[in-house]
Amino acid sequence: MKAESPIFRDEAVLDLNYLPQTLLHRGEETRLLRLLFSYLLTAPGEISQRVIIVGGVGVGKTALAQRFGLDVEGEAGRRGRRVRYLHINCREIRGSLFLALRRAVRTLKPEFPERGYSVDDLLEALLTLLDEEGIHLLLCLDDVEPLIEAEPDALYLLTRVQEERLERPRRLSLIVIAKSLEAFRPLDRSTLSTLQRNVISLHPYTQGQLLDILQSRARDAFQDKAITDEALELISELAAEEGGDARYAIDLLWRAGKYAEAEGSRRVRPRHVREAATTLYRGLRAEELRSLSLHEKLLLIAIARCFRGGTKAYASTGEVEEAYRLVCEEWGQKPRGHTQLWKYLKRLRGLEVVSISLEAARGRTHRIALRVPANALEGEVKRLLEG
């Protein structure tokens, strides 16, 4: 039987996917969502709404949408209304509308075939299922940037789906999440007009707000008196310096606890926070790296190796491709072609791990820069591949 930790009571509370019952310092935004989607509790078949949520990393966009969606689904059920909330991360589905619609359909009907249908077929099947079950679906498309980049017409299709169903109940509403409104610039004017009527912008947390969040999580995650006030204050300061990033703060809190536990200490102190901070980089988010495909992970290892010596500021695409071929050989994989690699690179740029720029002196040659330490990146990706 595993001995009780002197530090942790419930580590799951510090998981980055953990969803608290109440979101601190997001009450105003929650009230606005309730106002915009109030019809879901009274007349869900009469209106179809679209809302954009924007904000930087770690400001609570995903948690806000999930907490609201699950709460409104539950409240609607208690009132006898059939509302379903579905959250889809567009990075996880490679920016594919087909995969998004297939997941939606199979959520409602698990036995629905996986193959043999087009996007139009799946959309029609989804609406038919919603009609048959009398359900209004609140669909959240999180990290929507890859979907817009891969299929600019996808949001047009979803926002206009009711136009051919004027005499039928409204069945689909949207929440779309992005880092900024710049993500929507590739869309046509009519889609932009439809989407941008309702925009909720989340601002970075202040240090005081971060401290409130940390104290709330610590009460549930740690044993009594297992973390000092000074440690929590230091984490809040560091996270505020990282742009008010609550995800960074919570991850740092967990890592500091693990350092204290490994040391055999009974309390988390500022020195454990400082040790943990040296290993935590904003671009190296395990949950985002885990969502990458095998070859995207191999490409990340290749990029890391291009910078392992620490003397280069940039690497060319040719250098990266050569390193990638060698990494594929090590892992017994057949390398992907140039076009596919370029798609991988654009996706990795979206994770803020690498940056890509055009080298003016050499025409169309692109140069790649790494935003996190090479050794840390290679080690984290290898850990995911081997684990």
C-alpha positions in Angstrom: 0.0 0.0 0.0 1.4 3.4 -1.0 2.4 5.6 1.9 0.5 8.8 2.3 2.4 11.8 1.0 3.4 14.4 3.6 2.9 17.1 1.0 0.0 16.2 -1.2 -3.6 15.4 -0.3 -5.0 15.3 -3.8 -2.6 16.0 -6.7 -5.4 15.8 -9.3 -6.5 19.3 -8.2 -3.3 20.6 -9.7 -3.8 18.8 -13.0 -4.0 21.4 -15.8 -7.2 19.7 -17.0 -8.9 19.9 -13.6 -12.1 22.0 -13.7 -13.0 23.7 -10.4 -16.6 24.1 -9.5 -16.2 27.9 -9.2 -13.8 30.0 -11.4 -12.2 32.8 -9.3 -12.1 36.2 -10.9 -14.2 35.2 -14.0 -17.6 36.1 -12.5 -18.3 39.0 -14.9 -17.5 36.9 -18.0 -19.6 34.0 -16.7 -22.6 36.4 -16.2 -22.2 37.7 -19.7 -22.2 34.1 -21.1 -25.3 33.4 -19.1 -27.0 36.5 -20.5 -26.0 35.7 -24.1 -27.1 32.0 -23.8 -30.1 32.6 -21.5 -32.4 31.1 -24.2 -30.9 27.7 -23.6 -32.8 27.6 -20.3 -36.1 28.9 -21.6 -36.5 28.3 -25.4 -33.5 26.4 -26.8 -35.1 25.8 -30.1 -35.8 29.4 -31.0 -32.4 31.0 -31.2 -28.9 30.1 -32.4 -26.0 32.1 -30.8 -22.3 32.5 -31.6 -19.8 33.8 -29.1 -16.0 34.4 -29.4 -13.7 34.1 -26.3 -10.2 35.6 -26.8 -7.3 36.0 -24.5 -3.6 35.0 -24.0 -2.2 31.8 -22.6 -3.4 30.9 -19.1 -6.2 33.4 -18.7 -8.9 30.8 -18.3 -10.6 30.7 -21.7 -11.0 26.9 -21.8 -12.0 26.7 -18.1 -14.6 29.5 -18.6 -16.2 27.8 -21.5 -16.2 24.3 -20.0 -17.5 25.4 -16.6 -20.3 27.5 -18.2 -21.2 24.7 -20.7 -21.4 22.0 -18.1 -23.4 24.2 -15.7 -25.9 25.3 -18.3 -26.3 21.7 -19.5 -27.1 20.6 -16.0 -29.4 23.5 -15.2 -31.3 23.0 -18.5 -31.8 19.4 -17.7 -33.3 20.2 -14.3 -35.7 22.5 -16.1 -36.7 19.8 -18.6 -34.7 21.3 -21.5 -32.4 19.1 -23.6 -29.1 20.9 -24.0 -25.7 19.2 -24.6 -22.3 20.9 -24.3 -19.5 19.5 -26.4 -15.9 20.8 -26.1 -13.5 20.1 -29.0 -9.9 21.2 -29.2 -9.1 22.0 -32.8 -5.3 21.3 -32.4 -6.1 17.7 -31.2 -8.2 17.1 -34.4 -5.5 18.7 -36.7 -7.8 21.5 -37.7 -10.2 19.1 -39.4 -13.9 20.0 -39.6 -14.6 16.4 -40.7 -13.1 15.1 -37.4 -15.0 17.7 -35.4 -18.3 16.8 -36.9 -17.6 13.1 -36.6 -16.9 13.5 -32.9 -20.1 15.4 -32.4 -22.1 12.8 -34.2 -20.5 9.9 -32.4 -21.0 11.7 -29.0 -24.7 11.6 -29.7 -24.7 8.2 -31.4 -21.6 6.1 -30.5 -22.4 3.4 -33.0 -22.3 5.8 -36.0 -19.9 4.5 -38.6 -16.4 6.2 -38.6 -16.0 6.1 -42.4 -18.0 6.6 -45.6 -19.3 10.1 -45.0 -18.4 13.6 -46.2 -18.4 16.8 -44.2 -21.9 17.7 -45.6 -23.1 14.2 -44.8 -21.9 14.5 -41.2 -23.4 17.9 -40.7 -26.8 16.6 -42.0 -26.5 13.6 -39.8 -25.7 15.8 -36.8 -28.8 18.0 -37.4 -31.0 15.0 -37.9 -29.9 13.4 -34.6 -30.4 16.7 -32.8 -33.9 17.0 -34.3 -34.8 13.4 -33.4 -33.6 13.8 -29.9 -34.9 17.3 -29.4 -31.5 18.5 -28.4 -29.8 21.9 -28.7 -26.0 21.5 -29.0 -23.7 24.1 -27.6 -20.5 23.3 -29.5 -17.2 24.9 -28.3 -14.3 25.0 -30.8 -11.2 25.6 -28.6 -7.8 26.6 -30.1 -9.7 27.4 -33.3 -6.6 28.7 -35.2 -5.7 25.4 -36.9 -9.2 25.0 -38.1 -9.3 28.5 -39.7 -5.9 27.9 -41.2 -6.7 24.5 -42.7 -10.3 25.1 -43.6 -11.3 28.8 -43.8 -14.8 28.0 -44.9 -15.5 25.7 -41.9 -16.9 28.5 -39.6 -18.9 29.9 -42.5 -20.6 26.5 -42.9 -21.3 26.2 -39.1 -22.6 29.7 -38.8 -24.9 29.4 -41.8 -26.2 25.9 -41.2 -29.6 27.2 -39.9 -30.4 29.3 -43.0 -31.8 26.3 -44.9 -33.8 25.3 -41.9 -35.9 28.5 -41.3 -39.0 26.6 -40.4 -37.2 24.2 -38.1 -36.0 24.6 -34.5 -32.6 26.0 -33.9 -30.2 23.2 -32.9 -26.7 24.5 -32.9 -24.9 27.3 -31.0 -21.2 28.0 -31.0 -18.5 29.2 -28.7 -15.2 29.8 -30.5 -11.9 30.2 -28.6 -8.7 31.9 -29.9 -5.8 33.8 -28.5 -6.7 37.0 -30.3 -9.1 38.3 -32.9 -6.3 38.3 -35.4 -7.0 34.6 -35.9 -10.2 35.4 -37.6 -8.8 37.8 -40.3 -8.7 35.1 -43.0 -12.4 34.7 -42.8 -14.8 36.3 -45.3 -16.6 39.4 -44.3 -20.0 37.9 -43.8 -18.6 35.2 -41.4 -16.7 37.8 -39.5 -19.8 39.9 -39.2 -21.7 37.0 -37.8 -19.1 35.9 -35.3 -17.8 39.2 -34.0 -21.1 40.4 -32.7 -20.4 38.8 -29.3 -16.7 38.9 -28.2 -15.6 38.2 -24.6 -12.0 39.3 -24.0 -10.2 37.8 -21.0 -7.4 39.9 -19.5 -4.3 38.4 -17.8 -4.7 37.7 -14.1 -3.1 40.2 -11.7 -0.7 38.9 -9.0 -3.4 39.2 -6.4 -5.8 37.2 -8.4 -3.2 34.6 -9.1 -2.5 34.3 -5.3 -6.3 33.8 -4.7 -6.3 31.0 -7.3 -3.2 29.4 -5.8 -4.5 29.5 -2.3 -7.8 27.9 -3.4 -6.0 25.1 -5.2 -3.5 24.6 -2.4 -6.2 24.1 0.2 -7.6 21.1 -1.7 -4.3 19.7 -3.1 -1.9 19.9 -0.2 -1.9 18.5 3.3 -2.6 21.0 6.1 0.3 23.5 6.5 2.3 21.7 3.8 3.1 24.9 1.9 4.2 28.2 3.2 2.5 31.5 2.5 5.9 32.8 1.2 6.0 30.0 -1.4 2.6 30.8 -2.7 3.4 34.5 -2.9 6.6 33.8 -4.8 4.7 31.6 -7.3 2.1 34.4 -7.8 4.9 36.9 -8.5 6.7 34.6 -11.0 3.4 33.9 -12.8 2.5 37.5 -12.9 5.9 38.2 -14.6 4.9 35.4 -17.1 2.0 37.5 -18.3 -0.6 36.6 -15.6 -0.6 33.0 -16.7 -2.6 30.8 -14.2 -1.6 27.6 -16.0 2.0 28.4 -15.4 1.2 29.2 -11.7 -0.6 26.0 -11.1 2.1 23.9 -12.9 4.8 25.6 -10.9 2.8 24.9 -7.7 2.7 21.2 -8.5 6.3 21.0 -9.5 7.4 22.8 -6.3 5.4 20.3 -4.3 7.2 17.4 -6.1 10.6 18.9 -5.4 9.7 19.2 -1.7 8.4 15.6 -1.7 11.5 14.3 -3.4 13.7 16.1 -0.9 11.8 14.5 2.0 10.6 17.9 3.3 7.3 18.3 5.0 6.6 21.8 3.7 6.9 23.5 0.3 9.2 26.5 0.7 10.4 29.3 -1.6 13.6 27.4 -2.4 11.5 24.5 -3.9 9.7 27.1 -6.0 12.9 28.5 -7.3 14.2 25.0 -8.1 11.0 24.1 -9.9 11.0 27.4 -11.9 14.3 26.5 -13.5 12.7 23.5 -15.2 9.4 25.1 -16.3 9.2 26.8 -19.7 6.0 28.3 -21.1 6.3 26.6 -24.5 6.8 23.2 -23.0 3.3 22.3 -21.9 3.0 18.6 -21.6 -0.7 18.5 -22.5 -0.1 20.3 -25.8 3.0 18.3 -26.6 1.1 15.1 -25.9 -1.5 16.1 -28.5 1.1 16.1 -31.3 1.4 13.2 -33.8 4.4 10.9 -33.7 6.1 12.7 -36.6 5.5 16.1 -35.1 7.2 14.9 -32.0 10.1 13.5 -34.0 10.4 16.9 -35.9 10.6 18.7 -32.5 13.5 16.4 -31.5 15.2 17.2 -34.8 14.7 21.0 -34.3 16.1 20.7 -30.7 19.2 18.9 -32.0 19.8 21.7 -34.5 20.3 24.0 -31.5 21.8 21.7 -29.0 25.3 23.3 -29.2 23.9 26.6 -28.1 25.8 28.7 -30.6 23.2 29.1 -33.4 20.3 31.6 -33.4 18.6 30.1 -36.4 18.5 26.9 -38.5 17.4 26.6 -42.1 14.6 24.3 -43.2 17.2 22.2 -45.0 19.1 21.6 -41.8 15.9 20.7 -39.9 14.9 18.3 -42.6 18.2 16.5 -42.5 18.1 16.3 -38.7 14.5 15.0 -39.0 15.6 12.2 -41.4 18.2 11.1 -38.9 15.8 11.1 -36.0 13.3 9.0 -38.0 16.1 6.5 -38.7 16.7 6.3 -34.9 13.1 5.6 -34.2 12.5 3.3 -37.1 10.1 5.6 -38.9 9.8 6.5 -42.6 10.3 10.3 -43.0 7.5 12.4 -44.3 7.9 14.6 -47.4 8.8 18.3 -47.6 5.2 19.4 -48.0 4.0 17.5 -44.9 6.9 18.7 -42.9 6.0 22.3 -43.7 2.5 21.6 -42.3 4.0 20.2 -39.2 6.2 23.3 -38.8 3.2 25.6 -39.0 1.4 23.7 -36.4 4.4 23.8 -34.1 4.6 27.5 -34.5 1.1 27.7 -33.2 2.3 26.1 -30.0 4.8 28.9 -29.5 7.7 26.4 -29.4 9.3 27.6 -32.6 9.2 30.7 -34.8 9.6 30.8 -38.6 10.7 33.7 -40.6 11.7 34.4 -44.2 15.4 35.0 -44.8 15.4 38.1 -47.0 18.9 37.6 -48.3 18.2 34.2 -49.6 14.8 34.6 -51.2 12.4 31.9 -50.2 14.6 30.2 -47.6 12.9 30.0 -44.2 14.8 30.1 -41.0 13.6 28.5 -37.8 14.3 29.7 -34.2 13.7 27.8 -31.0 12.0 29.6 -28.2 12.8 27.1 -25.4 16.0 25.4 -24.3 17.0 22.7 -26.7 17.9 20.1 -24.1 14.7 20.6 -22.1 12.6 20.3 -25.3 14.3 17.1 -26.4 14.1 15.6 -23.0 10.4 16.4 -22.6 9.4 15.0 -26.0 11.5 11.8 -25.5 9.8 11.3 -22.1 6.4 11.4 -23.9 7.5 9.1 -26.6 9.0 6.6 -24.2 6.3 6.8 -21.6 
